[in-house]
């Protein structure tokens, strides 16, 4: 039965993703502007007051970045203490700390997320995410209806969208979790043990079938040589033997590869996602004891370099690029922020060497690196590719790191463990030619042969009523 579940679920997942645009990432139109036009310089709390409070009340000496943003009728300061830590959220008018965000505020975030989407339901959950140094985040699963129906996974620390699910991706996840890897809860040790037990059982039975095949074949030949009358085998057994020889070896390889793939996506997901490269003793960023430009000052200095718009600026982020203080100004929520130095001059993009050196501060051991070129990479925050630099760091994982060309923020970490995943996945999904039609045909034929082998084996085991000779 587990083997039937694997085959059927593989077929279902293949059908789900066959014509899915942008794969499981889906296609969404983000809301470009906050629904309420709030000027950021109307914040009552000065950012320097907040920084002083972080130092005196929370014992935080330096931070990764500080952001002022509008959310519905609210103005929030969001503080990121380290690149991997949960964010802290403060009301920009009262200074009250808001995180973990209650459902009432997350409902506002959900309503603002997608163009034409409105939140209809919300449920608490936990979620794994590669950007954070915690095992699982507290999140809500918000259901959106309207022009863009979807389910959003929102973090409780700042309301960040961790995943967006449409009907196709939810069906894929259901088939994958329930029948393909049999992970019915977050108790990975239990379900992984059962999954591997089933896989070992399938491989053992396949090996036993090969032994029977070779053991019975010589005996049949000896019987013929002795002139004894060969006993005809039932047709189901004959077909089962032939299918077993053809399919058994491929099936064993596929089960072994599937076990490796799940090892990457389950028990060893942290090193697979690059978390082993986190430099937890991170000491970059800017000190909370210093001062930053006020929102009014930032808006005044950058206004001439921004495109004309009837809508106010959506967010200002104070951060360092190496040792240089900059402002990342968001004019539209569906676009990357525009970066300016402390004089208001635009920073169009960083040189690769500069971006690599900034990213190096976030890699354990601060190892040397090689620049491998520029490439677009999907950024979940915008749900579209952005321009990145590709580096390979000489840490223990020989990690590939993709860094935003504008802000030097790390978008992807891919250790060697990740890089070998692709070829194995290609074998597992029969993606040999690159032609979807041909590859899917190969996969379907193999799945049908597996089902035929199971059916003939079942027939051999339970032959039913047979006629008796007289």
C-alpha positions as CSV (number, residue, x, y, z in Angstrom):
1,X,0.0,0.0,0.0
2,X,2.8,2.6,0.7
3,X,4.2,1.8,-2.8
4,X,0.7,2.5,-4.3
5,X,0.5,5.7,-2.4
6,X,3.9,6.8,-3.6
7,X,3.0,6.1,-7.3
8,X,-0.4,7.6,-7.2
9,X,0.8,10.7,-5.3
10,X,3.7,11.2,-7.7
11,X,1.2,11.1,-10.6
12,X,-1.1,13.6,-8.8
13,X,1.8,16.0,-8.1
14,X,2.9,15.8,-11.7
15,X,-0.5,16.6,-13.0
16,X,-0.8,19.5,-10.5
17,X,2.4,21.1,-11.6
18,X,2.1,20.3,-15.3
19,X,0.7,23.7,-16.4
20,X,1.3,25.7,-13.2
21,X,2.7,29.1,-14.1
22,X,5.9,29.9,-12.2
23,X,5.7,26.4,-10.6
24,X,4.7,26.2,-7.0
25,X,5.7,29.8,-6.4
26,X,2.5,30.9,-8.2
27,X,1.8,34.3,-9.8
28,X,0.5,37.0,-7.6
29,X,0.0,40.8,-7.9
30,X,1.2,42.4,-4.8
31,X,-0.6,45.5,-3.5
32,X,1.7,48.3,-4.5
33,X,0.5,50.8,-1.9
34,X,-0.8,50.8,1.6
35,X,-4.6,51.4,1.6
36,X,-4.3,54.5,3.8
37,X,-2.0,57.3,2.7
38,X,0.2,57.9,5.7
39,X,3.2,60.2,5.6
40,X,6.1,58.5,7.3
41,X,7.2,61.9,8.8
42,X,4.0,61.9,10.8
43,X,5.5,59.3,13.2
44,X,5.5,60.6,16.7
45,X,8.3,58.5,17.9
46,X,11.7,59.7,16.7
47,X,13.9,56.7,15.4
48,X,16.7,57.9,17.7
49,X,14.5,57.6,20.7
50,X,13.7,54.0,19.7
51,X,17.4,53.2,19.2
52,X,18.1,54.6,22.7
53,X,15.3,52.4,24.2
54,X,16.7,49.3,22.4
55,X,20.0,49.9,24.1
56,X,18.8,50.8,27.6
57,X,15.6,48.7,28.0
58,X,16.4,45.7,25.7
59,X,20.1,45.5,26.0
60,X,20.6,45.5,22.2
61,X,23.9,47.1,21.3
62,X,23.6,46.9,17.5
63,X,21.0,46.0,14.9
64,X,20.9,44.8,11.3
65,X,18.4,47.3,10.2
66,X,15.5,49.6,11.3
67,X,12.5,50.1,9.2
68,X,9.6,52.6,9.4
69,X,6.5,51.5,7.4
70,X,2.8,52.0,7.0
71,X,0.3,49.1,7.6
72,X,-3.3,50.1,7.0
73,X,-4.0,52.9,9.5
74,X,-0.8,52.1,11.5
75,X,2.8,53.2,11.4
76,X,5.3,50.7,12.7
77,X,9.0,50.6,13.4
78,X,10.4,47.2,12.7
79,X,13.8,46.3,14.2
80,X,15.9,43.4,12.9
81,X,18.5,42.7,15.6
82,X,20.5,40.3,13.5
83,X,20.2,38.9,10.0
84,X,18.6,35.7,11.3
85,X,16.7,36.9,14.4
86,X,13.0,37.4,14.8
87,X,12.0,41.0,14.2
88,X,10.7,43.4,16.9
89,X,7.8,45.7,16.1
90,X,7.0,49.0,17.8
91,X,4.1,51.4,17.3
92,X,5.6,54.6,15.7
93,X,3.1,56.8,17.6
94,X,3.1,55.4,21.1
95,X,6.3,53.4,21.2
96,X,4.5,50.3,22.5
97,X,5.9,47.0,21.5
98,X,3.5,45.0,19.3
99,X,5.2,41.7,18.5
100,X,4.2,38.9,18.5
101,X,1.5,40.4,16.4
102,X,-2.1,39.6,17.4
103,X,-4.6,38.3,14.9
104,X,-6.2,41.8,14.7
105,X,-3.0,43.3,13.3
106,X,-2.2,40.3,11.1
107,X,-5.7,40.6,9.6
108,X,-4.7,44.2,8.5
109,X,-1.4,42.8,7.0
110,X,-3.3,40.1,5.1
111,X,-5.9,42.5,3.7
112,X,-3.0,44.7,2.4
113,X,-1.0,41.9,0.9
114,X,-2.5,41.1,-2.5
115,X,-4.3,43.3,-5.0
116,X,-8.0,42.5,-4.8
117,X,-7.6,39.9,-2.1
118,X,-9.5,40.1,1.2
119,X,-8.9,38.0,4.3
120,X,-11.8,35.7,5.2
121,X,-10.2,33.3,7.8
122,X,-7.1,32.9,9.8
123,X,-5.7,30.0,11.9
124,X,-2.5,29.7,14.0
125,X,0.3,27.4,12.9
126,X,4.0,26.9,12.9
127,X,6.3,27.1,9.9
128,X,9.9,26.3,8.9
129,X,11.8,29.1,7.2
130,X,15.4,29.2,6.0
131,X,16.0,32.9,6.9
132,X,15.6,32.5,10.7
133,X,17.8,30.9,13.4
134,X,14.8,29.3,15.1
135,X,13.5,25.8,14.4
136,X,9.9,26.8,13.7
137,X,8.2,30.2,13.6
138,X,4.8,31.1,15.0
139,X,2.7,32.0,12.0
140,X,-0.9,32.3,10.9
141,X,-2.4,30.8,7.7
142,X,-4.6,33.6,6.3
143,X,-7.2,32.7,3.7
144,X,-7.8,35.4,1.1
145,X,-10.8,35.6,-1.2
146,X,-11.7,37.9,-4.1
147,X,-9.8,38.7,-7.2
148,X,-6.8,36.8,-6.0
149,X,-7.8,33.9,-3.8
150,X,-4.8,32.5,-1.9
151,X,-3.5,31.3,1.4
152,X,-0.7,33.4,3.0
153,X,1.7,32.2,5.7
154,X,2.4,35.3,7.8
155,X,5.0,35.4,10.5
156,X,3.9,36.7,13.9
157,X,7.0,38.7,14.4
158,X,6.5,41.3,11.7
159,X,3.8,39.9,9.4
160,X,6.3,38.9,6.7
161,X,4.9,36.7,4.0
162,X,6.8,33.4,4.2
163,X,4.8,31.5,1.6
164,X,1.9,32.1,-0.8
165,X,-0.3,29.1,-1.7
166,X,-2.7,28.9,-4.5
167,X,-5.1,26.0,-5.3
168,X,-2.4,24.1,-7.2
169,X,0.4,24.5,-4.6
170,X,-2.0,23.4,-1.8
171,X,-3.1,20.3,-3.7
172,X,0.6,19.5,-4.3
173,X,1.4,19.9,-0.7
174,X,-1.5,17.7,0.4
175,X,-0.5,14.9,-1.9
176,X,3.2,15.3,-1.0
177,X,2.8,15.4,2.7
178,X,0.0,12.9,3.1
179,X,0.9,10.1,0.6
180,X,4.4,10.7,-0.8
181,X,6.5,11.2,2.3
182,X,3.8,10.2,4.9
183,X,4.5,13.2,7.1
184,X,1.1,13.6,8.9
185,X,2.4,16.0,11.6
186,X,5.6,17.9,12.5
187,X,7.0,15.0,14.5
188,X,9.7,14.3,12.0
189,X,11.5,11.4,13.9
190,X,8.4,9.3,14.1
191,X,7.1,9.8,10.5
192,X,10.6,9.6,9.0
193,X,11.2,6.3,10.8
194,X,8.0,4.9,9.3
195,X,8.8,6.3,5.9
196,X,12.2,4.7,5.8
197,X,10.9,1.5,7.2
198,X,8.5,1.3,4.2
199,X,11.3,2.2,1.8
200,X,13.5,-0.6,3.3
201,X,10.6,-3.0,3.1
202,X,10.1,-2.2,-0.6
203,X,13.9,-2.6,-1.4
204,X,14.0,-5.8,0.6
205,X,11.0,-7.3,-1.2
206,X,12.5,-6.3,-4.5
207,X,15.8,-8.0,-3.7
208,X,14.0,-11.1,-2.5
209,X,12.1,-11.1,-5.8
210,X,15.4,-11.1,-7.7
211,X,16.6,-14.0,-5.6
212,X,13.5,-16.0,-6.4
213,X,13.8,-15.2,-10.1
214,X,17.4,-16.5,-10.3
215,X,16.7,-19.4,-8.0
216,X,13.8,-20.7,-9.9
217,X,15.3,-20.2,-13.4
218,X,18.1,-22.9,-13.0
219,X,15.6,-25.4,-11.5
220,X,13.3,-25.0,-14.5
221,X,16.3,-25.6,-16.9
222,X,17.4,-28.8,-14.9
223,X,13.8,-30.1,-15.0
224,X,13.8,-29.8,-18.8
225,X,17.1,-31.5,-19.1
226,X,15.9,-34.5,-17.1
227,X,13.0,-34.9,-19.4
228,X,10.5,-34.0,-16.7
229,X,7.3,-32.3,-17.7
230,X,7.5,-28.6,-16.9
231,X,4.7,-27.3,-14.8
232,X,3.2,-24.2,-16.6
233,X,3.3,-21.0,-14.5
234,X,0.1,-19.0,-14.2
235,X,0.0,-16.0,-16.6
236,X,0.0,-13.5,-13.7
237,X,3.1,-15.0,-12.2
238,X,4.8,-15.0,-15.6
239,X,4.0,-11.3,-16.1
240,X,5.0,-10.5,-12.5
241,X,8.5,-12.1,-13.1
242,X,9.1,-10.2,-16.3
243,X,7.9,-6.8,-14.8
244,X,10.0,-7.5,-11.7
245,X,13.2,-7.8,-13.7
246,X,12.5,-4.6,-15.7
247,X,11.0,-2.5,-12.9
248,X,12.5,-3.8,-9.8
249,X,16.0,-2.3,-10.3
250,X,14.7,1.1,-11.4
251,X,12.2,1.1,-8.4
252,X,15.0,0.3,-5.9
253,X,17.1,3.2,-7.3
254,X,14.1,5.5,-7.1
255,X,13.3,4.6,-3.5
256,X,16.9,5.1,-2.5
257,X,17.0,8.5,-4.2
258,X,13.7,9.4,-2.7
259,X,15.1,8.6,0.8
260,X,18.0,10.9,0.1
261,X,15.7,13.7,-1.1
262,X,13.6,13.5,2.0
263,X,16.7,13.5,4.1
264,X,17.5,16.9,2.5
265,X,13.9,18.3,2.9
266,X,13.2,16.8,6.3
267,X,15.7,15.8,9.0
268,X,18.7,17.6,7.5
269,X,16.8,20.6,6.2
270,X,18.9,23.1,8.2
271,X,22.3,22.2,6.5
272,X,20.4,21.7,3.2
273,X,19.0,25.3,3.3
274,X,22.4,26.7,4.3
275,X,21.7,27.4,8.0
276,X,25.0,25.8,8.9
277,X,26.7,28.8,7.3
278,X,25.0,31.4,9.7
279,X,27.6,33.4,11.5
280,X,25.8,33.5,14.8
281,X,28.5,35.7,16.4
282,X,27.5,38.4,13.8
283,X,28.8,41.8,14.9
284,X,28.2,44.1,11.9
285,X,25.3,46.6,11.6
286,X,25.0,49.9,13.3
287,X,25.2,50.6,17.0
288,X,22.0,51.6,18.8
289,X,24.0,54.3,20.7
290,X,24.4,56.3,17.5
291,X,22.0,58.6,15.7
292,X,20.2,58.3,12.3
293,X,18.5,60.9,10.1
294,X,14.8,61.5,11.0
295,X,12.1,60.4,8.5
296,X,11.5,64.1,7.6
297,X,15.1,64.6,6.8
298,X,15.3,61.4,4.7
299,X,12.3,62.4,2.7
300,X,13.6,65.9,2.2
301,X,17.0,64.7,0.9
302,X,15.8,61.9,-1.4
303,X,12.6,63.6,-2.8
304,X,14.3,65.0,-5.9
305,X,15.7,61.6,-6.9
306,X,12.3,59.8,-6.6
307,X,9.7,59.4,-9.4
308,X,6.7,61.6,-9.2
309,X,3.9,59.8,-7.4
310,X,0.6,60.9,-5.8
311,X,1.1,58.3,-3.1
312,X,3.4,58.8,-0.1
313,X,6.6,56.8,0.5
314,X,5.7,53.3,1.8
315,X,8.8,52.5,3.9
316,X,12.2,53.8,5.0
317,X,14.9,51.5,6.1
318,X,18.1,52.5,7.9
319,X,21.0,50.1,7.5
320,X,24.7,49.9,6.8
321,X,26.4,48.8,3.6
322,X,29.7,47.7,5.0
323,X,30.5,50.8,7.0
324,X,28.4,53.2,4.9
325,X,25.1,54.4,6.4
326,X,22.3,54.2,3.7
327,X,18.6,54.5,3.5
328,X,16.5,52.0,1.5
329,X,13.4,53.9,0.4
330,X,10.4,51.9,-0.8
331,X,8.1,53.8,-3.2
332,X,6.1,50.7,-4.2
333,X,5.6,47.5,-2.2
334,X,5.9,45.4,-5.4
335,X,9.3,46.8,-6.2
336,X,12.8,46.7,-4.6
337,X,13.7,49.7,-2.5
338,X,15.8,52.5,-3.9
339,X,19.1,52.9,-1.9
340,X,20.6,56.3,-1.0
341,X,23.6,57.3,0.9
342,X,23.6,59.8,3.8
343,X,23.8,62.7,1.4
344,X,20.7,61.6,-0.6
345,X,22.7,60.4,-3.6
346,X,21.3,57.2,-5.2
347,X,23.3,54.0,-4.8
348,X,22.3,52.2,-8.0
349,X,24.1,48.9,-7.4
350,X,27.1,47.7,-5.5
351,X,30.3,46.4,-7.0
352,X,30.5,42.6,-6.7
353,X,33.6,42.8,-4.5
354,X,31.8,45.2,-2.1
355,X,28.6,43.1,-2.0
356,X,30.7,40.0,-1.4
357,X,32.6,41.6,1.5
358,X,29.3,42.7,3.1
359,X,27.8,39.2,2.8
360,X,31.0,37.7,4.2
361,X,30.1,39.2,7.6
362,X,27.2,36.8,7.7
363,X,29.1,33.6,6.8
364,X,30.5,31.5,9.6
365,X,34.2,32.1,9.9
366,X,34.1,35.0,7.5
367,X,35.8,32.8,4.8
368,X,37.2,33.9,1.5
369,X,35.0,33.8,-1.6
370,X,35.0,33.7,-5.3
371,X,32.7,35.7,-7.6
372,X,30.8,33.5,-10.0
373,X,28.8,36.0,-11.9
374,X,25.4,37.7,-11.8
375,X,22.0,36.0,-12.0
376,X,18.4,36.7,-11.1
377,X,17.0,34.8,-8.1
378,X,13.5,34.5,-6.7
379,X,12.9,36.6,-3.7
380,X,9.8,35.5,-1.7
381,X,9.2,39.0,-0.4
382,X,8.4,40.2,-3.9
383,X,7.5,36.8,-5.4
384,X,9.7,37.5,-8.4
385,X,13.4,37.3,-9.3
386,X,15.7,40.2,-8.5
387,X,19.2,40.9,-9.6
388,X,21.8,39.1,-7.5
389,X,25.5,38.4,-7.4
390,X,26.6,34.8,-7.1
391,X,29.5,34.0,-4.7
392,X,31.0,30.7,-3.5
393,X,32.4,30.9,0.0
394,X,35.1,28.5,1.2
395,X,33.3,27.5,4.4
396,X,32.6,23.9,5.5
397,X,29.7,23.7,3.2
398,X,31.4,25.3,0.2
399,X,28.3,27.5,0.2
400,X,26.9,29.3,-2.8
401,X,25.5,32.7,-1.7
402,X,23.2,34.9,-3.9
403,X,23.3,38.6,-2.7
404,X,21.1,41.5,-3.8
405,X,23.0,43.9,-6.0
406,X,21.2,46.8,-4.3
407,X,21.4,46.0,-0.6
408,X,23.9,43.1,-0.3
409,X,21.1,41.2,1.5
410,X,21.6,37.4,1.2
411,X,18.7,36.1,-0.9
412,X,19.8,32.4,-1.1
413,X,22.3,30.1,0.5
414,X,23.1,26.9,-1.3
415,X,25.7,24.5,0.1
416,X,27.1,21.5,-1.8
417,X,24.3,19.5,-0.2
418,X,21.8,21.6,-2.1
419,X,23.8,21.6,-5.4
420,X,23.8,17.8,-5.6
421,X,20.1,17.7,-4.9
422,X,19.2,18.9,-8.5
423,X,20.7,15.9,-10.4
424,X,19.2,13.4,-8.0
425,X,15.8,15.1,-8.3
426,X,16.1,15.0,-12.1
427,X,16.6,11.2,-11.9
428,X,13.8,10.9,-9.4
429,X,11.4,12.7,-11.7
430,X,12.7,11.2,-15.0
431,X,13.7,14.7,-16.2
432,X,16.3,13.3,-18.5
433,X,15.8,15.2,-21.8
434,X,14.5,18.6,-20.7
435,X,11.5,18.1,-22.9
436,X,8.5,18.1,-20.5
437,X,6.3,15.9,-22.8
438,X,9.0,13.3,-23.3
439,X,10.0,13.2,-19.6
440,X,6.5,13.0,-18.3
441,X,5.8,10.2,-20.8
442,X,8.8,8.2,-19.4
443,X,7.5,8.8,-15.9
444,X,4.0,7.8,-16.6
445,X,5.1,4.6,-18.4
446,X,7.3,3.7,-15.4
447,X,4.4,4.4,-12.9
448,X,2.0,2.2,-14.9
449,X,4.6,-0.6,-15.0
450,X,4.9,-0.4,-11.2
451,X,1.2,-0.5,-10.8
452,X,1.0,-3.5,-13.1
453,X,3.7,-5.3,-11.1
454,X,1.8,-4.6,-7.9
455,X,-1.5,-5.9,-9.5
456,X,0.1,-9.1,-10.9
457,X,1.8,-9.7,-7.6
458,X,-1.5,-9.3,-5.8
459,X,-3.0,-11.8,-8.3
460,X,-0.3,-14.3,-7.6
461,X,-0.8,-14.0,-3.9
462,X,-4.6,-14.2,-4.1
463,X,-5.4,-16.2,-7.2
464,X,-9.0,-16.6,-6.4
465,X,-11.1,-19.6,-7.6
466,X,-9.4,-21.9,-10.1
467,X,-10.9,-24.9,-12.0
468,X,-9.7,-28.3,-11.0
469,X,-8.8,-31.1,-13.4
470,X,-10.7,-34.4,-13.3
